Amino acid sequence: MMKPERGVSRRDLIRGGAGVAMARVLGLSTGVGEAADGPRSRVVLVRDLDALDDTGVADPGVVHDMLNRAVAALFDEEKAAAAWRRIVGPGDVVGVKSNHWRRLRTPEALEEAIRAEVTAAGVRDADVSVDDRGVRSNPVFARATALINVRPMRTHDWSGLGTCLKNMIMFTPRPPEYHGDTCASLGAIWKLPQVAGKVRLNILVMLTPQFHGVGPHSFSPDFVWPYRGLVVGVDPVAVDATGARIIQARRDLHFGGPSPIRPDPHHILYADTRYGIGVSDPARIEVVRVGASEGSLI
């Protein structure tokens, strides 16, 4: 958790606009009682120390099992199959919105696991498609009744963090229109007819997340680490807020003290307070922990 520098109180930190965003996303109390009021959300943090091989590649069997354990815990089901049937079923047309940025893409093993579970829940194979940049021209996505949103967490030069909220930007014809004010208006994308009410599950991939970068499209293996986790939930804001806390904790650990995410990923807060997409206050997010706890950072 980020702590204010010496001489600056929590209340002082929160008074600034950016301070409010960082405080709520990263878990600082606002001191005015919001934590007790308002809706609550649940996310599952699942981790497995065997999720990656010695080269950092995802183990297909372990990752599939992690996904199923997370989904079962999210819906309080004993069996993962029952949980998947609450997400999709016969008659659904399912678009899996992935992320194929070449330096840190959604693992194919995870995409294949999602497809397998969706079809096992009764969706025809012809009615399932995995795509990223081609979603607007993909015929399955054009008639989709349900979306599953999956992407890796990483720092981002325009939005502070590449999040589940941001992953929907490819549904817009002009993504740069959402880049202003460090992507503050990303929540508006979730109101578009091709997205609104369709996203059944959000999966933030934190197998090898990136916690620092400098400049557009920045990537360095020095700033990723084997966290071996997934954050899974129905609420994308709660999922992203939880992931942001983990990234912040890793930055503070790596840099030896408070090292705020820059630019401020306030799109997470605004998706809650401006657009009503979900819950950003960690005090109102139940984090269900499954699997390994060592090194979880939150």
C-alpha positions in Angstrom: 0.0 0.0 0.0 1.3 3.4 -0.9 2.1 5.7 2.1 2.2 9.5 2.1 5.7 11.0 2.4 6.7 12.4 5.8 4.9 15.6 6.7 1.9 14.9 4.4 -1.2 13.5 6.1 -3.5 11.1 4.4 -6.2 13.8 4.3 -3.7 16.2 2.6 -2.9 13.6 0.0 -6.6 13.0 -0.7 -7.5 16.7 -1.1 -5.9 16.9 -4.6 -7.8 15.4 -7.5 -5.0 12.9 -8.4 -4.7 12.2 -4.7 -8.3 11.1 -4.5 -7.8 8.7 -7.4 -4.6 7.2 -6.1 -6.0 7.0 -2.6 -9.1 5.1 -3.6 -7.5 2.8 -6.2 -4.6 1.9 -3.9 -6.4 1.5 -0.7 -6.0 4.7 1.4 -9.0 5.6 3.5 -10.7 8.9 2.6 -11.6 9.4 6.2 -15.2 10.4 5.4 -16.9 7.1 5.9 -17.5 6.0 2.3 -16.2 2.5 3.0 -19.3 1.6 5.0 -21.7 2.7 2.3 -22.5 1.8 -1.3 -22.4 -1.3 -3.3 -19.8 -4.0 -2.8 -18.0 -6.2 -5.3 -16.1 -9.5 -5.1 -13.0 -10.5 -6.9 -10.9 -13.6 -6.7 -7.1 -13.5 -6.6 -5.8 -17.0 -7.5 -2.1 -17.8 -7.5 -0.1 -21.0 -8.2 3.6 -21.2 -7.9 3.7 -23.8 -10.7 1.9 -21.5 -13.2 5.1 -20.7 -15.0 7.9 -22.9 -16.3 11.6 -22.1 -15.8 11.5 -19.8 -18.9 8.4 -17.9 -17.7 6.0 -19.6 -20.1 2.5 -20.4 -18.7 1.8 -24.0 -18.0 -1.4 -24.8 -19.9 -2.8 -27.3 -17.3 -2.0 -25.2 -14.3 -3.4 -22.0 -15.8 -6.6 -23.8 -16.8 -6.9 -25.1 -13.3 -6.3 -21.6 -11.8 -9.0 -20.2 -14.1 -11.5 -22.8 -13.0 -10.7 -22.5 -9.3 -11.2 -18.7 -9.6 -14.5 -19.0 -11.4 -15.8 -21.5 -8.9 -14.8 -19.3 -5.9 -16.3 -16.2 -7.6 -19.7 -17.8 -7.9 -19.6 -19.9 -4.7 -19.9 -23.1 -6.7 -18.3 -26.4 -5.7 -17.7 -27.3 -9.3 -16.3 -25.0 -11.9 -18.6 -26.4 -14.6 -21.6 -25.1 -12.6 -20.0 -21.6 -12.3 -19.3 -21.5 -16.1 -23.0 -22.3 -16.8 -23.9 -19.2 -14.8 -21.7 -17.2 -17.1 -22.7 -18.5 -20.5 -24.8 -21.2 -22.0 -26.6 -22.6 -25.0 -27.8 -19.9 -27.3 -25.1 -17.4 -26.3 -22.6 -16.1 -28.9 -19.4 -15.3 -27.1 -16.6 -12.9 -28.0 -13.4 -13.4 -25.9 -11.7 -9.9 -26.0 -8.1 -10.7 -25.6 -4.9 -8.6 -25.9 -2.2 -9.5 -28.3 0.4 -6.8 -27.6 3.5 -8.7 -28.8 5.7 -8.0 -25.8 3.2 -9.1 -23.1 0.1 -10.8 -24.7 -2.6 -12.8 -23.1 -1.2 -16.4 -23.0 -2.6 -18.6 -25.7 -3.0 -21.3 -23.0 -5.5 -19.1 -21.1 -7.4 -18.2 -24.3 -7.7 -21.9 -25.1 -8.9 -22.7 -21.5 -11.6 -20.0 -21.8 -12.8 -21.4 -25.1 -12.8 -24.9 -23.8 -15.0 -24.0 -20.8 -17.3 -21.8 -22.8 -18.0 -24.7 -25.3 -18.3 -27.2 -22.4 -21.0 -24.9 -21.0 -23.1 -25.4 -24.1 -22.0 -22.7 -26.5 -21.4 -23.9 -30.1 -17.8 -23.7 -31.2 -18.9 -21.6 -34.2 -20.3 -19.1 -31.8 -17.1 -18.5 -30.0 -14.3 -16.2 -31.2 -11.1 -14.9 -29.6 -9.9 -11.5 -31.0 -8.2 -8.2 -30.1 -7.7 -5.6 -32.8 -10.2 -7.1 -35.1 -13.3 -7.1 -32.9 -15.1 -4.4 -34.9 -14.9 -6.5 -38.1 -15.3 -9.9 -36.5 -18.7 -11.5 -37.4 -18.9 -13.4 -34.1 -18.4 -10.2 -32.1 -21.0 -8.4 -34.3 -23.7 -10.8 -33.0 -22.2 -11.5 -29.6 -24.6 -11.8 -26.7 -21.8 -12.2 -24.2 -18.2 -11.0 -23.8 -15.3 -12.3 -21.7 -12.6 -9.8 -21.2 -9.0 -11.0 -20.6 -5.7 -9.2 -20.7 -2.3 -8.8 -19.0 -1.8 -6.0 -16.4 1.0 -3.6 -17.3 2.1 0.0 -16.8 1.0 2.2 -19.7 2.4 5.6 -20.9 -1.1 7.0 -21.7 -3.4 5.5 -19.0 -1.0 4.7 -16.2 -2.0 1.1 -16.4 -3.2 -1.2 -19.1 -6.4 -2.6 -17.5 -9.5 -4.6 -18.2 -11.3 -1.3 -18.5 -8.9 -0.1 -21.2 -9.1 -3.4 -23.1 -12.4 -2.5 -24.6 -10.9 0.5 -26.4 -10.7 -1.5 -29.7 -14.5 -1.5 -29.8 -14.3 2.2 -30.8 -13.6 3.4 -34.3 -11.2 6.1 -33.1 -9.3 4.9 -29.9 -7.2 8.1 -29.7 -10.4 10.0 -28.8 -10.2 8.3 -25.4 -6.6 9.1 -24.7 -7.1 12.6 -23.3 -6.5 13.4 -19.6 -4.6 10.1 -19.2 -7.6 8.1 -20.6 -10.0 9.4 -18.0 -13.1 8.7 -20.2 -12.5 4.9 -20.7 -15.6 4.2 -18.7 -17.7 5.7 -21.5 -16.7 2.8 -23.8 -18.5 0.4 -21.4 -21.7 2.3 -22.2 -21.5 1.6 -26.0 -24.2 -0.8 -27.3 -21.6 -3.3 -28.4 -20.2 -3.5 -24.9 -22.9 -2.4 -22.4 -24.4 -5.3 -20.4 -22.5 -8.0 -22.3 -19.3 -8.5 -20.3 -19.9 -11.5 -18.2 -16.4 -12.0 -16.8 -13.1 -10.0 -16.5 -9.8 -11.7 -16.1 -6.7 -9.6 -15.3 -3.7 -11.7 -16.2 -0.9 -11.2 -13.6 1.3 -14.2 -14.4 4.2 -11.9 -15.3 2.9 -8.3 -14.9 4.9 -5.2 -15.8 5.2 -2.7 -13.0 7.3 0.1 -14.6 7.9 1.6 -18.0 9.1 4.8 -19.6 7.6 6.2 -22.8 5.1 4.7 -25.3 5.1 0.9 -25.8 7.9 0.6 -23.2 8.9 -2.9 -22.1 11.8 -4.3 -20.3 12.2 -7.7 -18.7 13.8 -5.9 -15.8 10.3 -4.6 -14.9 8.2 -7.7 -15.0 8.2 -10.4 -12.3 6.7 -13.9 -11.9 3.7 -13.1 -9.8 1.9 -16.2 -11.1 -1.6 -14.9 -10.5 -5.0 -14.0 -12.0 -7.5 -11.5 -10.7 -11.0 -12.5 -11.8 -14.4 -10.8 -11.3 -17.6 -9.7 -12.8 -16.9 -6.0 -11.9 -14.0 -4.7 -14.1 -13.4 -1.7 -11.8 -12.9 -3.9 -8.8 -10.7 -6.2 -10.7 -8.5 -3.3 -12.0 -8.4 -1.6 -8.6 -7.1 -4.8 -7.0 -4.5 -5.2 -9.8 -3.4 -1.6 -9.3 -2.8 -2.2 -5.6 -0.5 -5.1 -6.5 1.4 -3.1 -9.0 1.8 -0.2 -6.6 3.1 -2.5 -3.9 5.6 -4.0 -6.3 6.8 -0.6 -7.3 7.3 0.5 -3.7 9.2 -2.7 -3.0 11.4 -2.5 -6.1 12.2 1.2 -5.8 12.7 1.1 -2.0 9.9 3.5 -1.1 6.7 5.2 -2.3 6.8 5.3 -6.1 3.4 6.3 -7.4 2.2 4.9 -10.7 2.7 7.6 -13.4 0.6 8.8 -15.0 -2.1 8.5 -12.5 -4.5 5.6 -13.6 -7.5 7.6 -12.5 -9.6 6.0 -15.2 -10.2 3.3 -12.7 -11.7 5.7 -10.1 -13.7 7.6 -12.8 -15.2 4.4 -14.2 -16.8 4.2 -10.7 -17.6 7.8 -9.8 -18.4 9.2 -13.2 -19.7 6.2 -15.2 -21.0 3.9 -12.5 -19.4 0.8 -14.0 -18.2 -0.8 -10.7 -16.5 -0.3 -7.3 -13.1 1.2 -7.0 -12.8 1.6 -3.2 -10.8 -1.4 -1.8 -12.8 -1.1 1.4 -15.8 -2.3 -0.5 -14.1 -5.0 -2.5 -14.0 -8.5 -1.1 -10.8 -10.2 -2.3 -11.2 -14.0 -2.1 -7.8 -15.6 -2.1 -7.2 -19.0 -3.7 -3.9 -20.8 -3.8 -0.5 -19.5 -2.9 -0.3 -16.5 -0.5 3.5 -16.0 -0.3 4.4 -12.8 -2.2 0.9 -11.7 -2.8 1.7 -8.1 -1.8 -1.8 -7.2 -0.7 
